[in-house]
């Protein structure tokens, strides 16, 4: 019975979307929680007023009774539809929350990663005496819990942010070209959650990266631009493009 009700409500929601069509601003308007709450209040206010009016009359026509019944059914259905839509959203959010990141799921191959490592060391982005190639590959290719490797950057935080940004863009570009989709696209928060990157002894956070990046753009944009050009050239050379 419950499954049949869910199926029926899902069909109504789909029909509602089709009727609204491509008017995305209307969808955003009706998806707003305040709008939904006001709509429900208006519905119940009207039905309450009509009910009171009907009861205040000794004799009520059959048409009035029919209207009250239809109005009440519509209100109940709309309330259930809103409830069902929110329920589905909560389920999706909970699923995403439960998905703990285990690895970076990179589409960048080991060969390219080795070239990147070589060029990072060549241009002093990494110190090969501190960060071994094997450690670098383990961090980006293996599950986080399977090794204890950590990269402790001596770069500025703004530079690290751009380095991560380049990795994110490269990985996303490869996945898009291969039609790989889903939850595999990297985010800055993934580098934080991995607990594999430090800046001078302290774990890197997304907030620190963002704050220092915009500060560097204002305080010393030339230095940041030079580093960005260096990283762009490293990736270009490593990807052979």
GUKE-627985 format. One record per atom (N, C-alpha, C, O): x, y, z. Coordinates in steps of 0.2 Angstrom, whole numbers, padded with zeros to 4 digits, always signed. Atoms other than C-alpha are relative to their C-alpha. Layout:
N
XYZ...
This chain:
241
+0004-0006+0000+0000+0000+0000+0004+0006+0000+0003+0011-0004-0004-0006-0001+0014+0012+0005+0004+0001-0007+0004+0007-0009-0003+0000+0006+0023+0008-0011-0004+0003-0006-0002+0007-0010+0005-0003+0005+0008+0012-0022-0001+0007+0001-0002+0011-0004+0001-0007-0001+0005+0028-0013+0007+0004-0002+0006+0009-0005-0006-0003+0002+0024+0033-0016+0000+0001-0008+0002+0006-0011+0000+0000+0007+0022+0028-0034-0005+0005-0003-0003+0009-0008+0005-0004+0002+0006+0038-0036+0002+0007+0001+0001+0012-0004-0002-0007-0002+0014+0054-0028+0006+0002-0005+0006+0007-0007-0006-0001+0005+0030+0052-0039-0003+0002-0007+0000+0006-0010+0004-0002+0006+0018+0052-0054-0002+0007-0001-0002+0010-0006+0002-0007+0000+0010+0068-0049+0005+0005+0000+0004+0010-0003-0005-0004+0001+0026+0076-0046+0003+0001-0007+0005+0006-0009-0002+0000+0007+0032+0071-0063-0005+0004-0005-0002+0008-0009+0005-0004+0004+0016+0078-0071+0000+0007+0002+0000+0011-0003-0001-0007-0002+0018+0094-0061+0006+0003-0004+0005+0009-0006-0006-0002+0003+0035+0096-0068-0001+0001-0008+0001+0006-0010+0002+0000+0007+0029+0093-0086-0004+0006-0001-0003+0010-0006+0005-0006+0001+0015+0106-0084+0004+0006+0001+0002+0011-0003-0004-0006-0001+0027+0119-0077+0004+0001-0006+0006+0007-0008-0004+0000+0006+0038+0115-0092+0007+0003+0002+0010+0001+0007-0006-0003-0001+0054+0125-0094+0001+0006+0004+0006+0009+0004+0000-0006-0004+0050+0139-0083+0003-0001+0007+0000-0002+0012-0004+0002-0005+0064+0136-0071-0001+0005+0006-0001+0002+0012+0001-0004-0006+0060+0151-0060-0006-0001+0003-0007+0000+0009+0006+0003-0003+0043+0144-0057+0001-0005+0005-0001-0006+0010-0002+0006-0004+0051+0128-0051+0003+0002+0006+0002+0000+0012-0004-0003-0005+0063+0138-0040-0005+0003+0005-0004+0002+0011+0005-0004-0004+0048+0148-0033-0004-0005+0004-0005-0004+0010+0004+0005-0003+0038+0133-0029+0004-0005+0005+0001-0009+0009-0005+0004-0004+0053+0123-0022+0002+0003+0007+0004+0000+0011-0002-0004-0006+0056+0137-0009-0004-0003+0006-0011-0003+0005+0004+0003-0005+0051+0130+0008-0005+0005+0003-0010+0003+0005+0005-0005-0002+0043+0147+0013-0006+0000-0004-0012+0001-0002+0006+0000+0005+0032+0147-0003-0004-0006+0002-0010-0006+0002+0004+0006-0001+0027+0129+0001-0004+0001+0006-0010-0001+0007+0003-0001-0007+0023+0133+0019-0006+0005-0001-0012+0004+0002+0005-0005+0001+0013+0149+0014-0006-0003-0005-0012-0002-0003+0005+0004+0004+0004+0138+0000-0005-0004+0004-0011-0004+0003+0003+0005-0005-0001+0125+0013-0005+0004+0004-0011+0002+0005+0004-0004-0005-0008+0139+0025-0006+0003-0004-0011+0003-0001+0006-0003+0004-0018+0147+0011-0005-0006-0002-0011-0004-0001+0004+0006+0001-0025+0130+0006-0005-0001+0006-0011-0002+0005+0004+0002-0005-0030+0126+0023-0005+0006+0003-0010+0004+0006+0004-0005-0002-0037+0143+0027-0006+0001-0004-0012+0002-0002+0006-0001+0004-0048+0143+0012-0005-0006+0001-0011-0005+0002+0005+0006-0002-0055+0125+0016-0003+0001+0007-0009-0001+0007+0003-0001-0007-0057+0130+0034-0006+0005-0001-0011+0005+0002+0005-0005+0000-0067+0146+0029-0006-0003-0004-0012-0001-0002+0005+0003+0004-0077+0136+0016-0004-0005+0005-0010-0005+0004+0003+0005-0004-0081+0123+0029-0004+0004+0005-0010+0002+0006+0003-0004-0005-0086+0136+0042-0006+0003-0003-0012+0003+0000+0006-0003+0004-0097+0144+0029-0005-0005-0001-0011-0003-0001+0005+0005+0002-0105+0128+0024-0004-0002+0007-0010-0003+0006+0004+0002-0006-0109+0123+0042-0004+0005+0003-0009+0004+0007+0004-0005-0003-0116+0140+0046-0007+0000-0004-0012+0004-0001+0006+0001+0004-0130+0136+0033-0004-0006+0002-0001-0011+0002+0004+0006-0002-0144+0125+0038-0001-0005-0007+0000-0011-0006+0000+0004+0007-0146+0120+0019+0005+0002-0004+0006+0008-0006-0005-0001+0004-0132+0118+0008-0001-0004-0006-0003-0010-0006+0002+0004+0006-0133+0113-0010+0006-0006-0001+0011-0006+0002-0004+0006+0002-0125+0097-0017+0007+0002-0003+0012-0001-0002-0006-0002+0004-0113+0107-0028+0005+0003+0005+0011+0002+0004-0004-0003-0006-0106+0116-0012+0004-0006+0003+0010-0005+0004-0003+0006-0003-0103+0099-0004+0005-0003-0004+0011-0005-0002-0004+0003+0004-0095+0093-0019+0007+0004-0001+0012+0001-0001-0006-0005+0000-0083+0108-0020+0004-0001+0006+0010-0001+0005-0004+0001-0006-0078+0106-0002+0004-0007+0000+0009-0007+0002-0004+0007+0000-0074+0087-0005+0006+0001-0005+0011-0002-0003-0005-0001+0005-0064+0091-0021+0006+0004+0003+0012+0002+0002-0005-0004-0003-0055+0105-0012+0004-0003+0005+0010-0003+0005-0003+0003-0006-0051+0095+0003+0005-0006-0003+0011-0006-0001-0004+0006+0003-0044+0080-0008+0006+0004-0003+0012+0001-0003-0006-0004+0003-0033+0093-0018+0005+0002+0005+0011+0001+0004-0005-0003-0005-0026+0100-0002+0004-0006+0003+0010-0005+0004-0003+0006-0003-0022+0083+0005+0005-0003-0005+0011-0004-0003-0005+0003+0005-0014+0077-0011+0006+0005-0001+0012+0003-0001-0005-0004+0001-0004+0093-0013+0005+0000+0006+0011+0000+0006-0004+0001-0006+0002+0091+0005+0004-0006+0000+0010-0006+0002-0003+0006+0001+0007+0074+0002+0006+0000-0005+0011-0003-0004-0005+0000+0005+0016+0078-0014+0006+0004+0003+0012+0002+0001-0006-0004-0003+0027+0092-0005+0004-0005+0005+0010-0004+0005-0003+0005-0005+0030+0079+0009+0005-0005-0003+0010-0006-0001-0004+0005+0003+0036+0066-0003+0006+0003-0004+0011+0000-0004-0006-0003+0003+0047+0078-0013+0005+0002+0005+0011+0001+0004-0005-0001-0005+0056+0083+0003+0003-0006+0003+0009-0006+0004-0002+0007-0003+0057+0065+0009+0005-0002-0005+0011-0005-0003-0005+0002+0004+0066+0061-0007+0006+0004+0000+0012+0001-0001-0006-0004-0001+0078+0076-0005+0004-0002+0006+0010-0002+0005-0003+0002-0006+0082+0071+0012+0004-0007-0001+0009-0008+0002-0003+0006+0001+0086+0053+0007+0006+0001-0004+0011-0002-0003-0006-0001+0004+0098+0059-0007+0005+0004+0004+0011+0002+0004-0005-0004-0004+0107+0071+0006+0003-0005+0005+0009-0005+0006-0002+0005-0004+0108+0057+0018+0005-0005-0003+0010-0007+0000-0005+0005+0004+0116+0045+0005+0007+0003-0001+0012+0000+0000-0007-0003+0001+0129+0058+0001+0004+0001+0006+0010+0000+0006-0004-0001-0006+0133+0061+0019+0003-0006+0002+0009-0006+0005-0003+0007-0002+0136+0042+0021+0006-0002-0004+0009-0006-0002-0006+0002+0004+0148+0041+0007+0006+0003+0002+0008+0009+0000-0007-0002-0002+0165+0043+0015+0005-0001-0006+0005-0006-0009-0005+0000+0005+0179+0047+0003+0005-0005+0002+0008-0004+0007-0005+0005-0001+0191+0032+0002+0007+0002-0004+0012+0000-0001-0006-0001+0004+0203+0038-0012-0002+0006-0004-0008+0008-0005+0001-0006+0005+0204+0052-0025-0003-0003-0006-0006+0002-0010+0003+0003+0006+0197+0040-0039+0002+0004-0006-0002+0006-0010-0003-0004+0005+0209+0049-0051-0001-0003-0007+0000-0009-0007+0000+0003+0007+0207+0047-0070+0007+0001-0003+0008-0001-0008-0007-0001+0002+0225+0053-0071+0004-0006+0000+0004-0009+0006-0004+0007+0000+0236+0038-0076+0006+0001+0005+0008+0006+0006-0007+0001-0004+0251+0032-0066+0006+0003-0004+0010+0007-0001-0006-0003+0005+0262+0037-0081+0000+0008+0001+0005+0011+0001+0000-0007-0001+0256+0055-0080+0002+0002+0007+0005+0008+0008-0002-0002-0007+0257+0056-0061+0008-0001+0001+0011+0004+0004-0007+0000+0000+0275+0050-0063+0004+0006-0003+0009+0009-0001-0003-0006+0003+0279+0064-0075-0001+0006+0004+0003+0010+0004+0002-0005-0004+0270+0076-0064+0005+0001+0006+0008+0006+0008-0005+0000-0006+0281+0071-0049+0007+0002-0002+0010+0006+0001-0007-0002+0002+0297+0072-0059+0000+0007-0002+0005+0010+0000-0001-0007+0001+0293+0089-0065-0001+0005+0006+0002+0010+0007+0001-0004-0006+0287+0095-0048+0007+0000+0004+0009+0006+0006-0007+0000-0003+0304+0090-0041+0005+0004-0004+0009+0007-0001-0005-0003+0004+0313+0097-0056-0001+0008+0001+0004+0011+0001+0001-0007-0001+0305+0114-0053-0001+0002+0007-0004+0008+0008+0000-0001-0007+0306+0113-0034-0007+0002+0003-0007+0005+0008+0006+0000-0003+0288+0112-0031-0001-0005+0006-0004-0004+0011-0001+0005-0005+0292+0096-0021+0007-0001+0001+0011+0000-0004-0007+0002-0001+0308+0090-0013+0000-0007+0000-0003-0011+0004+0000+0007+0001+0312+0073-0019+0003-0004+0006+0002-0010+0007-0003+0003-0006+0322+0070-0003-0005-0001+0006-0004-0005+0010+0005+0000-0005+0307+0073+0007-0006-0004-0002-0009-0008+0002+0006+0004+0003+0293+0066-0004+0002-0005-0005+0004-0002-0011-0002+0005+0005+0297+0050-0013-0005-0001-0005-0011+0000-0004+0005+0002+0005+0289+0045-0029-0005-0005+0002-0011-0004+0001+0004+0005-0002+0282+0030-0021-0005+0002+0005-0011+0000+0004+0005-0003-0005+0274+0040-0007-0005+0004-0004-0011+0004-0003+0004-0004+0004+0267+0052-0020-0005-0004-0004-0011-0002-0004+0005+0004+0003+0259+0038-0030-0005-0003+0004-0011-0004+0003+0004+0003-0005+0252+0030-0015-0006+0005+0002-0012+0003+0003+0005-0005-0003+0243+0046-0009-0005+0001-0006-0011+0001-0004+0005-0002+0005+0235+0049-0026-0004-0007-0003-0009-0006-0006+0003+0006+0003+0231+0031-0031-0003-0006+0004-0007-0009+0002+0002+0005-0004+0228+0020-0016-0005+0003+0005-0006+0009+0006+0004-0002-0005+0215+0021-0002+0004+0003+0005+0009+0001+0007-0003-0004-0005+0219+0033+0011+0002-0004+0007+0008-0003+0009-0002+0003-0006+0219+0021+0026+0005-0006-0002+0007-0009+0003-0004+0005+0001+0230+0009+0017+0008+0002+0000+0012-0002+0000-0006-0003-0001+0245+0020+0019+0000+0006+0005-0005+0009+0006-0001-0006-0004+0252+0033+0031+0004+0006-0003+0006+0010+0001-0004-0005+0003+0260+0044+0018-0003+0007+0000-0009+0007+0000+0003-0007+0000+0258+0063+0019+0005+0004-0003+0011+0004-0003-0004-0005+0003+0265+0077+0009-0001+0007+0004-0006+0010+0005-0001-0006-0004+0271+0092+0019+0003+0006-0004+0009+0006-0005-0002-0005+0005+0271+0107+0007+0004+0005+0004+0002+0007+0009-0004-0006-0003+0284+0121+0010-0002+0006-0004+0000+0011-0004+0003-0005+0004+0274+0131-0003-0004+0005+0004-0006+0003+0009+0005-0004-0003+0263+0146+0001-0007-0003-0001-0008-0007-0006+0006+0003+0000+0245+0141+0004-0004+0002-0007-0007-0002-0010+0003-0002+0006+0239+0151-0011+0003-0004-0006-0001-0006-0011-0003+0004+0005+0251+0141-0022-0003-0007+0000-0004-0010-0005+0002+0006-0001+0245+0125-0015-0007+0000-0003-0009-0005-0006+0007+0000+0003+0227+0130-0019+0000+0000-0008-0004-0004-0010+0000+0000+0007+0231+0133-0037+0003-0007-0003+0000-0009-0008-0002+0007+0002+0240+0116-0038-0005-0005+0000-0006-0009-0004+0006+0005-0001+0225+0107-0031-0005+0002-0006-0008-0003-0009+0005-0002+0006+0214+0117-0044+0002-0003-0006-0002-0005-0010-0002+0003+0006+0225+0111-0058-0001-0007+0000-0003-0010-0006+0002+0007-0001+0223+0093-0052-0007-0001-0001-0009-0006-0005+0008+0001+0001+0204+0095-0051-0002+0001-0007-0006-0003-0010+0002-0001+0007+0203+0103-0068+0002-0005-0005-0002-0007-0009-0003+0005+0004+0214+0090-0076-0004-0006+0000-0006-0010-0005+0003+0007-0001+0205+0075-0068-0007+0001-0003-0010-0004-0006+0007-0001+0002+0187+0083-0072+0000+0000-0008-0004-0003-0011-0001+0000+0007+0193+0086-0090+0000-0007-0003-0003-0009-0008-0001+0007+0003+0199+0068-0093-0007-0004+0001-0009-0008-0003+0006+0004-0001+0183+0061-0085-0006+0002-0004-0010-0002-0007+0005-0002+0005+0172+0072-0096+0001-0003-0007-0004-0005-0010-0002+0002+0006+0181+0067-0111-0002-0008-0001-0003-0010-0006+0002+0008+0000+0178+0048-0106-0007-0001+0002-0009-0007+0003+0007+0001-0002+0160+0051-0101+0000-0003+0006-0005-0007+0007+0000+0003-0007+0164+0046-0083-0004+0005+0004-0001+0011+0005+0004-0005-0004+0151+0054-0072-0002-0003+0007+0000-0009+0008+0002+0003-0006+0143+0052-0055+0004+0004+0006+0004+0010+0005-0003-0003-0006+0152+0056-0038+0007+0001-0001+0011+0002+0005-0008+0001+0001+0170+0054-0045+0003+0007-0001+0010+0007-0001-0004-0006+0001+0174+0073-0048+0002+0003+0007-0001+0003+0012-0003-0002-0006+0186+0080-0036-0002+0007+0002-0005+0011-0002+0001-0007-0003+0183+0095-0024+0005+0002+0005+0009-0003+0007-0005-0002-0005+0194+0105-0013-0001-0003+0007+0004-0005+0010+0001+0003-0006+0186+0098+0002+0003-0008+0000+0004-0010+0006-0003+0007+0000+0192+0080-0004+0007+0000+0003+0010-0004+0006-0007-0001-0002+0210+0086-0001+0001+0001+0007+0005-0002+0011+0000-0001-0007+0206+0091+0016-0002-0006+0004+0001-0008+0009+0002+0007-0004+0196+0075+0021+0005-0005-0001+0005-0010+0004-0005+0006+0001+0210+0064+0014+0005+0000+0006+0008-0005+0007-0006+0000-0005+0222+0070+0028+0006-0002-0002+0010-0006+0001-0006+0002+0003+0236+0068+0017+0005+0006-0002+0010+0005-0005-0004-0006+0002+0242+0086+0014+0001+0004+0006-0004+0006+0010-0001-0004-0006+0250+0097+0027+0004+0007-0003+0007+0006-0009-0004-0006+0001+0257+0115+0026+0004+0002+0006+0002+0004+0011-0005-0002-0005+0273+0117+0036-0003-0003+0007-0003+0000+0012+0001+0003-0006+0267+0104+0049-0008+0000+0002-0010-0004+0006+0007+0000-0001+0248+0108+0049-0004-0002-0006-0003-0001-0011+0005+0003+0005+0234+0099+0040-0003+0006-0004-0005+0011-0001+0003-0005+0004+0227+0109+0025-0007+0000+0001-0010-0006+0001+0008+0000+0000+0209+0115+0026-0002+0005-0006+0002+0009-0009+0002-0004+0005+0199+0122+0012-0001+0008+0001+0001+0012-0003+0000-0007-0003+0196+0138+0022+0006+0004-0001+0007+0009-0003-0007-0003+0000+0214+0141+0024+0002+0002-0007+0005+0007-0009-0002-0001+0007+0217+0139+0005-0003+0006-0003+0000+0010-0006+0004-0006+0003+0203+0151+0000+0003+0006+0003+0004+0011-0001-0002-0006-0004+0208+0164+0013+0007+0003-0003+0007+0009-0004-0007-0002+0002+0226+0164+0008+0001+0002-0007+0005+0006-0009+0000-0001+0007+0223+0163-0010-0002+0007-0002+0001+0011-0006+0002-0006+0002+0213+0179-0011+0004+0006+0003+0005+0011+0001-0005-0005-0003+0225+0188+0001+0006+0000-0004+0009+0006-0005-0006+0000+0005+0240+0183-0011-0002+0004-0006+0003+0007-0009+0002-0004+0006+0230+0190-0026+0001+0007+0001+0002+0011-0003+0000-0008-0002+0229+0207-0017+0007+0002+0002+0009+0007+0000-0006-0002-0003+0246+0207-0008+0006-0001-0005+0010+0004-0006-0006+0002+0004+0258+0199-0021-0003-0004-0006-0001-0010-0007+0002+0004+0005+0249+0195-0037+0005-0002-0005+0004-0007-0009-0006+0002+0005+0265+0194-0048+0003-0006+0002+0004-0011-0002-0003+0007-0002+0272+0180-0037-0005-0005-0001-0003-0011-0004+0005+0006+0001+0256+0170-0038-0001-0001-0007-0001-0007-0009+0001+0001+0008+0254+0173-0057+0006-0004-0002+0005-0008-0007-0006+0004+0002+0272+0167-0059+0000-0008+0001+0001-0012-0003+0000+0007-0003+0269+0151-0049-0006-0003-0005-0005-0009-0007+0006+0003+0004+0252+0148-0059+0003-0002-0007+0001-0007-0010-0003+0002+0006+0262+0149-0075+0004-0006+0000+0005-0010-0005-0005+0006-0001+0275+0137-0069-0004-0006+0000-0003-0011-0003+0004+0006-0001+0261+0125-0064-0003-0002-0007-0004-0008-0008+0003+0001+0007+0252+0127-0081+0005-0003-0004+0003-0008-0008-0006+0003+0005+0269+0123-0090+0001-0007+0002+0003-0011-0002-0002+0007-0002+0272+0108-0079-0005-0005-0002-0004-0011-0005+0005+0005+0003+0255+0100-0083+0000+0000-0007-0002-0006-0010-0001+0000+0007+0257+0105-0101+0005-0005-0002+0004-0009-0007-0005+0004+0002+0273+0096-0102-0001-0007+0002+0001-0012-0001+0001+0007-0003+0268+0081-0091-0006-0004-0004-0006-0010-0005+0005+0003+0004+0252+0078-0101+0001+0000-0008-0002-0003-0012-0002+0000+0006+0261+0081-0117-0005+0003-0005-0007+0000-0010+0005-0004+0004+0248+0094-0124+0003+0007-0002+0000+0011-0005
